[in-house]
Amino acid sequence: MKYFTIVFISITLLAVLGCSAVEQAIDEIPIPTRPATASPSGEAVVSPTAIPQSPADPDSSTPQEQQPTAVADPTAPDPQQATTAPDVAVSPVDQPTATPEPTGSDTPSPTASPADPSAPDSTVTEATPTPVVEPEPKNPADPSTPDSTVSRATPVPVVEPEPEAPAVPRQITTSPGDELDPAWDPRGGTIAYMTTKPGATARPHDIAAVNPDGTNQRVLATGPNRDIGLSGELFWVGETGLLMTNERISGHSYMTFDTAKAPFNRTASNGDDAAFTRSLVIPGGMGGDGLSVSRNGKTVMWTIRTSHNQATWVVTVRSSDFEALSGQSANGFGNVLLTEGRDINRGFSMAPDAGFFVISVKDGDGYDLSLRDGPSGKELRRLTTTGVSSGVHNRYPDVSPDGKWVIFQTQQGPDGRGDIYILGVDGTGMRQIRDTPDISEDRPSWSPDGTEAAYHAKVHNTQVPNWDIYAIRVFAPAPAANREARALAAGPGEQLDPSWDPRGGIIAFLTTKPGATQRPWDIGAVNSDGSSQRVLATGPNRDIGIGGELSWVGKTGLLMSNERIGVHSYTTFDTSKAPFNRVNTGGNDAAFTRSLVISGGQGGDGLAVSRDGKFVMWMVRNSHNPASYVNTVRIALVSDIKGQPADAFGTVVHTHKAAADGPDLNRGFSIAPDNKSFVISLKTGKGYDLFAKDTSPGQTIRRLTTNGEADGVLNHYPDVSPDGKWVAFSVR
């Protein structure tokens, strides 16, 4: 008989509701289409080129002669280290994924740099549990004079796995005008872009969208008339459905567009309306030529120049919290990260949490990529050097969703035909995605799962070349998880409550004492391949157990347990002393330390330690009377626990009163990797549901399941994944 099922669910479940609401609200507006352009080889062509360029497009037929050179940082982490997310039934665009094997040309390429998970929403939302996929100072540096400390060393060669197949692009848009500057919605399912107004041959542009498979090409928003455009750079504000743009209607400004109001015709030539909010005003006579929003939607960067006179203007790159924008002057507001002279940068992109950004700055006769500190703008590393050495233009970088890679466009000089490259944020792993001498490619934008990129491209050897949106696979998808269970520990008794050592290789568990048929338990362990099953620690005799809930204290080798010897307590066991026989029933010994004491007549029924080993969460109830006990869940720093009473120490994050809430206790909890939230299983109706709560006030952030209350389903014992995106739990 099947008693329970293990389930994975995204901790960012709320995104599903937002995505579907936007998609429902955006009615399709037909756009004239034409057949997909074919390359000389007959396959659908892909490629993009610079942002909408001035009337004179770079149609030079001279193919690119120089590839960009990466600058390696020998101390940087290995980019090929990644965590594979669970293989669930979810759209490929939305799945969390490991950094997979690259596809494309054979130029070497790997990289790494940590990316922090984005913060959860602050509102409580009830939703059907559907897996989803769910990151200052003002002393700017002159880009023409790099810091003397910036490394310009020879790149360190990187050996990379063979790609599974050459990358083949697919053409996504086919309308007669130009489609430019794609921006892939972090929720997946939609690519926004700039589109030529009907009847126009070049700029200005409106805002359009298309599904990643090329279906449902539509207009999201139009300007007042053919000569006034409302689309410049496009960036999604996290998973909110808001889209920032550089609008050129009357008063030039950076606007925020609510795509839930699409299709929308903007008739106001100055100010806000039902769908557009003026976030930053660009004063008359000034110009705005760059925009970026961090993937978590919290930080905005922009460029502002003080005039249209290149000989005298001053250009600054600035940043601010998105929530602080309320129509201020783009030239007087925000934190100045960089000041430039007559040569304007060619695009910038932030890490998912805005901890750093990559910017294309003038360097000699070309442009190079510079990695800089997010809060201060200080240069940390020069990623390319071919701008200064060979006049190559390395432009329009986009940092990957995992923060490890930069995708960008490279062309030889101002009139060259661009190709798409990727490069690690550590300066290693340069890879050309495609070599396309007859195609100009530009403005790449990562897919939410980091395996594909959208970009705009022009095929020059056709009768009427124009820009279209394409997508190409950059990395092979993560392999599907092997769902075939394998037995790791076996024996005449029971083996329960596994806890995987964060150092890898060992799984601790509760094991039935020899001769017993059930509890009490000792502590056992087994290697993750099923070998070396062994006992780590035993109690004094058959009737006294030392194993309760088990949770590793980070990578220290210490293991916390709910011990039931003499005085009931939460103990910390030094596994380096194993095998160990615990004979002291009233205090500490050589391997066990009493961390929290559960006073007589009370009970302890829950334990979790954060993955970094800094925080411990526990449950304690003040009696064994199910009609009247009060149960609290508490949290404290591991370094602060020294044998205090479990019911009088720590910060209370959840309280359950039997008289008011019923006798049923929670069924497990788990702390998120950033220690800012936790997931707990609580009694709801006849079942149990999962809730995400804040670790500080214990407020509910989000309800993750509802079928406990609705159908009596028991959603028990959650465990938050190491990347903070998923929760595994049992269902019965």
N, C-alpha and C positions, 0 to 999 in steps of 0.2 A: 504494500500500500504506500502511496506517495504522500508523505507528510508535509513537505514544504518545497519551495522552489527558490533558487537564488536568482535575484533580479538586479540589473544595473539600471539606474535612472540618472538623467542629467540633473545636476544641482542647479542649473540655470533654466529650469523648466519653464519659467515665465516667458521666455523668448518665443515659445511656440505660439502663445496667444497673440503677442504683438505682431508676429510675422503674418499669421492668418488674417488678422484684422486689416493690416495694410493691404494684403493681396486682394481681400474682398473689396476694399474701398476703391482700388485703382481699376476703373473700368477701362477697357481697351479702346484706344482710338486708332483706327487703321492708318498705317503709313504706307505710301507707295513702295513697292518692292521691285527688285530686279534680280536676275539670276546671280548666284554666287560666282564671283570671279574665279577663274581657274588659272592655275600656274601652268607654265609650259609643260610640266610633267603630267598635268591633268588632275592633280590633287587640289583640294580646296586650299586657297592661299591664306596665310596668316601673316600678320606683322603690323606693327604700329610705329608711329613716328612722333615727333615732338608735339607739344601742345599746339592748338590751332596756331598755325604760323601766319605771318603776315602774307599779304597777297602773293608775294613771290615765294612759292613752295620750293624746297630744295629738291629739284628734279635732276640734279647732277647724276650722270650715269656712272661716275667713278665709284667702284665698289670700295668698301672699307679696306684700308691697307694695314691698319695697326690695331692690335687688340689691347685692351687695357691691362695694365700690370697691377697685380694685387700686392699690398704691403703686408707681410705676415707679422703677427705678434706671437712669438714663440711661447709666451706665458699664458696665452688664452686657452680656454677649455676646449676640449675636443667636440666639434660640432656634430659628430655622428652619434653622440650619446643622446638617446631620447627614450621616452616612455610610450609604449603602445597602448592606446586606449582600448576599452572593451569593444568587441565586435557585436553591435546591436543592430536591430532592424531600424535603420534611420537613413535618411538621405545622405548620399556620399558627400554632398556639399557641407552637411551639418555635422558629420562625425568628427569627434576629436581624434587626432591621429598622431602617430609617431613621426619623427622626421624620417621620411622614407628614402629609398634609393632614388637618386636623381636620374632623370632621363634627359636626353639631348646629346650634344656633341661630347667628345671624350676629353675635353680640357679638364684638368684636375679640379676638384671642388668639394670641400667640407667646411664646417663652421660651427661656432657655438657661442651662446650668451644667454644667461637665464632670463626667463620672462615670468613676471609675477601674475597670478590670477587676478582678474578684475573683481571689484567689490560687489557684493550682492545688492539687489534692490532693497529699498527700505520699506516697501509696502507689502502687506500680506495678501496673497492671491491664492485662491483655491483652484486647482486645475487637475484635469485627468492626468495620471502619471504616464507621460509619454516620453521615451528617451529622446533627448535632443543634444545637440552639441552646444552642447553649452558648450591691468598692465589698458623776489630774488635778486641775486647779485647782478650788477650792471657793468661789468668791466669787459666789454666785448673784444674779441680778437679780430684783427683785420685779416680776411681770408687770403689776401695777397702776400701776407707776411706770416707764414705758419710759425707756431711755437718752435723754439729751438730744440725742445724735447720730443718733438713728434718723430716717431720712427719712420725711416724710409729705407728699411733694410730689404735685402733680396728676399722674395717670397719663399717660405718654407714649403718644399714639395709635399703634396698630400696624396696618399694612395686611396683611391675610392673604389667601391664596388662597381662592377659593370652595370650600366643601365639595362633594364629588361628589354627595351625597344626604343628606336629613334622616336623623338617627339614629333607628332603630327598635329598641326594646329587645325582648328575648325573655325570657319567664318560664322559669326553670330548675327550680324546685321547686313542688310542688303538694300537699303533705301538709296535713292538717287543722289542725295546730298552727302555731306560729310558727317561721320559719327566719330566723336573724339573723347579722350579723357575718361575712360571707364572707371567706375568705382564700385567694387563688389560689396554688396550689403553683408555685414558681418553675420546676419541671421541666415544667410544663404538664400538662394532662389531668385535673386534679382541682381542685375548689373545696371546701374544708372550710368548715363553718359550724356555728353553734349551733342545736340543734333542741329543740323542746318535748318533754318526756318523754311517752310514750303515756298518755293519760288526763288529763294536766295541761292547763291552759289558759294558763299563763304560765310564768315561771321557776319552778324551776331548769331548766337545759338540759343535754343530752348533746351529744356531738360527732358530726356526720354529714358526709357528702361526696356530691358529685354530679359527673358529667362536665360539661364546659362546654356540651355540646349538650343537656343535660337528661336524659341517660340514666344508668342505674345509680345512682339515688338510694339511699343506704344509710347505716346507722349504723356509725360507726367505734368508738365507745366509750360505755359507759353507766356511770352511778353506781350505788351500792349499792341505792337504792330511789327511789321516786317523789319524795320530798321532799329528796333530796340531789343536787345537780348538780355536774358536774365541768367545766363549760365557762363561761368568761368571755370575755375577749378571746382571739383566736386568731392566732398568727403562726408561719409556717414558719421553720425554722432553715436558711436557705440551701437547698441541694439535697440535704440529708441524709435527708429523709423524716421528720425529727423535727418535732413541732408543739408549741409552747409555748402554755399556757393558764392562765387565772386560775381555779384550782379552789376550789370551796367545799364541801369535805367535811371535817367535823370541824375539823381544823387547817387554817385558810385558808392557801393557798400558791400560788406560781407553779410549775407543773409542766411537765415535758417528756414528751411522749407519743410513743412509737415506733410510727408508723402501720403498720409492717411486721407488728405483732402484732394488727392489727385483723382481724375484729371482737373487741372485748375488753370484758369486764364487770369493772369495778373494784369489788372487794368490800372492799378495805382502806379503813378510814376514817381512817387516820393512818399515813403513811409510804410507802415505795416498794413496788412490786410488779414483776411481769414486764414491764409495758409503761409504767409511769409512774415518773418520778424526780422527787423533790421538789428543785427547783432553788433556790428562795428561800422561806423560811418567813415568813409574816406573823403576828407575835406576837398573842396573844389581846387583844381589845379594839381592835386596829388594823384598818386597811382597805387593800386594794390596788385601785386603780381605773384602771390604765393599764399597757399593755405594748406593746413594739415590738421587733422583731429586724431588724437590717440585712439587706439582700438577700444579702450574701455570707455570712451566718450567723455572723459573728464577734463582733458587738456586740449587747448587750441593754440596753434602757432600760425602766424601770418606775417606777410611782408608789407611794408609801407614805404613809399618813396615820396620825398617832399615836393617834387615838381616833375614836369615832363622834360626838363632840360638836363640832358645827360652830363653836361659839363659842370653843373652845379648841384645836382640833387644829392641828398643823403638818404641812404636806404637802411632801414633797420628791420631785423627779424625779431618778433616779439612773441610772448606766450602769456596765457592766462587760463584760469579755471573756466571751463565752459559756462558753468552756472553763474559766473560773475559778469558775463556779457549782457549789457542792457542798452546798447546803442551808443556807447562811448566813441570818442574819436580814435580811429585806428592808429593815429600818430602820437597820441598823448597817453594812451592806456597800455597797461601790460608791462611785463618784465622784459627788458631789452637783453636779448641773447647774443646778438651779433650786429655790428655796424659795418656797412659796405660802402664803397665809393661808386664810381660810374658803372662798374660791372655787377649786375644783379645776379644773385644765385639762380641756379636752374633746378629748383625743387628741393623739398626736404620731407622727411618722414620720421615719426616718433616710434620708439619702442612701445609695445602694447600698454605699458604703465607709465609712459613718458619719462622713464628714468634716463634715457639717452635719446639722441636723434641723429640722423644721418642727413647731411646737406651737401649739395653740389655747389662748390665755390670756385671762383675764377682762380686759375693757377697757371702762370705763364701765359701761353697762347691758348690754353685749353681750360677744361674744368675737371676737378678731381673731387672724390667723395671724402668727406671729413666726418668722423664720428665724434660727437660732442656730448658733454654732460647736459642732461635735461634742465636742471634748475639754473645752472650758471652759464651755459653756452661755451664753457672752456673746452678746447680741443683735447680729446683723449687719444685719438689715433687717426692717421691719414690712411685711408683704405686703398686709394689708387694713386699712382704717380705719373701716369701717361699723359695727363693734362699738361703738367709742367714740362715733361721731358719730350713729348711728341705732338703737342697741340690737340690731343684727343679730347672730345667732349663727353665726359661721363655724367649723365644727367638723370633727373627725375627718379630718385631712389624710392623704394617702398620696402619697409622693414616687415619681415614675415610675422604671421600671428604668434609664432613661438619665440620671436625675438632673436633668432639665431642667424637669419639670412637677410641679405639685401638684394632685391631684384632691381635692375636699372637699365637704362638705355645708353649705348655707346655709339658715337659716330666720329668719323675723321673730319675735324674742322666744323665750321658752322653750316656748311652746305652738304655734308656727307649723308649717306643713307644709314640710318641707325639699325643696330641689332640689339637684342635683349640678352643680358648677362645676369648671372647671380654670383654673389660673393658673400663669404662669411663675415659676420661682424668682427671676427678676430683678424680679418685681413687675409685669410687663406681661402682656398677652395673656389677660385675663379672658374666659371663655366659659361661658355656661350651656349645659349639655348638653341639657336638656329643660325646658320650662315646663309643669308638671303641677299645677295648682291642686287637683285632686281626689285627688292621690296624694302620700303622704309618702315621701321617698327619703332614704337615709342609709348611712353606713359603706362608702364605695366602696373597692375593692381592685383595683389594676392587674393586667392579664394579664401574663405573663412577657415578651411581645413589645412591650408598651406601646401596643397599638392598641385594647384593650377594657378595660372595667372591670366587675366584678361589684359588686352592692350589694344591700341589702334594702329592700323597699318595701311599702307598704300602700295598697290602693285603697279610699278611704273611701265611695264611692257604690255599694257592694255590700251585700248583705244581711248577711253576716258578714265584716267586714274582718279580715284578718290579714296578718302579715308573710311574704313569700316572697323568694326569691333571684332576681334578674334579672341580665342582662348586656346591655351596650350598647356599640356601637362608638364610640370617641372619635376615633380617627384612621383615615383610609383606609389600607389596607395599602400598603406600598411597592410600586411597580410592578415587574412581573417583569423580570428582567435580559434584555437583548437578547443572545442567544447566537449571533447571526450574526457570524462572524469577518470582519474587514475587513483588507485588506493595507495596511500603513503604510509599509514600506520595501521597495524592490525594486531589483534591479541585476543585472549579469552574474555577479557573485560571490555570496557568501553573507553574510547578515545574521543575527547570532546574539546570544544572551545579553542580551535587553533589560533595561534598568533604568530605572524610571519616576522622574523627578525629583520629590521630595516637594513641591516648589513648584507642581507641575502644569504641563502644557503641553508638556513635552519628554520624549522617551524616548531614552536613550543606548543604543548597541549596538555590538557588534563587527562590523566590515565588512572584507571581503576587499580586500587591496591591489590597486590597478589592475594588470591583467595577470596576477595570480595566480589560482589556481582554488580555493585553500583557505587554511589558515593559512600564514604569520603574519597578524595582524590589525592594523588601525588602529581608531580610535574614531570612530564616526559618530553622528548624531542625526537625529531627525525629530520634527515636531510631532505631538501626539496625534491630530490629524485627518488625518494623512498628508501634510501639506504640508511644504515646506522641508526635504527630505532633504538632508543635508550631512555633510561630514567635519569633526570637531572637532579631531583631532590625528593626525599621521602620524609613522611612524618614519623613520630615515635613508635606508633603501632597501628594495627589494622583499623582501629576505630577513630583515629585522629588524622584529619586531612590537612594538607597545606595548600591545596590548589582550589582557587575559586576562579573569578575572571582573571585573565592574563593579559598584560599589556607591556610591551617593551619600552624602555626609557630611551628613546632615540637610538643612537648607535653606540651606546655605552656598554652594552652587554648586560645591563641590569634589567631585571624583569619584575614588574609589580604584580602582586597576587592578592586575592581576597582569602586570607588564611583563617582557618578555624581550629587553631590549637590553643587550648586554655583560654586566654583572653582573645576574643575575636578582634582582628585588626587587618588593615591593609599593610602588607609587608613588601620590602624590596629585596630581591634575591640576586646576589652576584653570581651569575652563571659560570664565571671563570673558576669557581670553587666546586663545580659539579664533577662527579656525582657526590651529593652531600646528604647525610642523614641528620635531619633536624630533631634533636632530643630536648632542647630547651623549650618548654611550653609557656614560659612566662616572661620572655624578654628577647634581647638580641643575642646573636651568636656570630661565629666566624663568617657566615654566608648570608644570614638574614638580618634585616634591620626593620624594626617596627616603625613604619612611617606615619600611620594614623591609627589611633586606638578607637575601636567601636565599643562603647561602654556596655556593661552588663544589661541585659534586657532590651538592647537595641539591635538593629540589623543593618548590614551593609550588602547591597544587592546590585552594584554597578561600578565599573571602573574603566577609565580610558586615559591614556597618556598621549599627548600631541606627538606628531611624527618627529619633531625636532627635539623631543625630550624635555622641553622647557615647562610645560604645564601638565597638571594632572586634574582630572575631573572624577568625582566619586558621588555615590548616592548613600545616604544614611537615613534610616527611619528610627523614630524615637521610642518605638515599642513593637511588640509582636501582635498587638491587638488590631486586626484589620478593620475594626469598627471605628477606631479613634486615632490611629497613628498619624503623625505628620512626617512626610517624606520630603527631604530636600536634596537637590543636586547642587554640588558646590565645585568651585574651581580655585586652584592656587598654583603658585610657582613650585615646581619640584624642589628647587633649592631651599624653599622656606619650610618644607614639612620635616618635623623633627619629633614625631611621636605625639602630636597634639590630639585632643578629642575630635573625632571625625565630625561630630554634630555641632561643634562650636568654633571651627576654624574655616577659613576660606570665604570666598564670595558666593553667595547663593544666586544661582542662575535659573532655578526652577523649584517651585514648591507644590506639593500635592498633599491635600488634606483629605483623609479618608472620610471624615464626617460629611464633607461637602462634595468631594469628587469621586467617592466610591473607593473600594478597597484595592483596586487594580493599580499596581505600580507601573513605571515605565519599563519598556523592554529594550534597553540598550541605548547608548549614545556614542558619538564619535566626533572628535575635534577636527576642524578643517586645518590644512597645512599652514595657513597664515595665522592661526590661533585667534582669528577674529569672530568665528562663528562655529556652531556645532549642529549636528543633526541628531534628533532624539525621537524615539518611538513612544507615542503617548496613546492612552486609551481614548477612543472616540466612538460613542455609540456601543455597538456590540463588537467592534474590532479595534485595531490599532492603526494609526496613521503616522507618517513621518513629517516632522517639522524642522525647518532650519531656523535657528535662533542665534541671537547675538551673544557673545561670551561676556560682554560687559554688563548690560542691564538685563540680559535674558529675554529681551523682547523677540517676538516672532518676526522673522524676516519674510519667510515664505512657507506656505504649506505645500509639501511635495506630493502627497497622495491624499485621495479622498475616499477610496473604496473601502477603507476600514469602517468609517462611519456609515457609508451608503450600503455596503453589502456584507459587513461583518468580517472582512478580510483582515488577517493578522499580519501586518507589516512590521517585522521584528529585526532587532540587532543590526542597525546600519553601520557601515564602515565607509568613510570618505576616502576617495582615491588619493594617491600621493600628489597628483597634479591639481586636486581640489575641484575637478569638474564632474566627478561621478560619485554616486553612492551605491554600494552593493548592500543588499539586505535580503532577508528570508521572507517568503510569503507562504502562508498556508490558510 
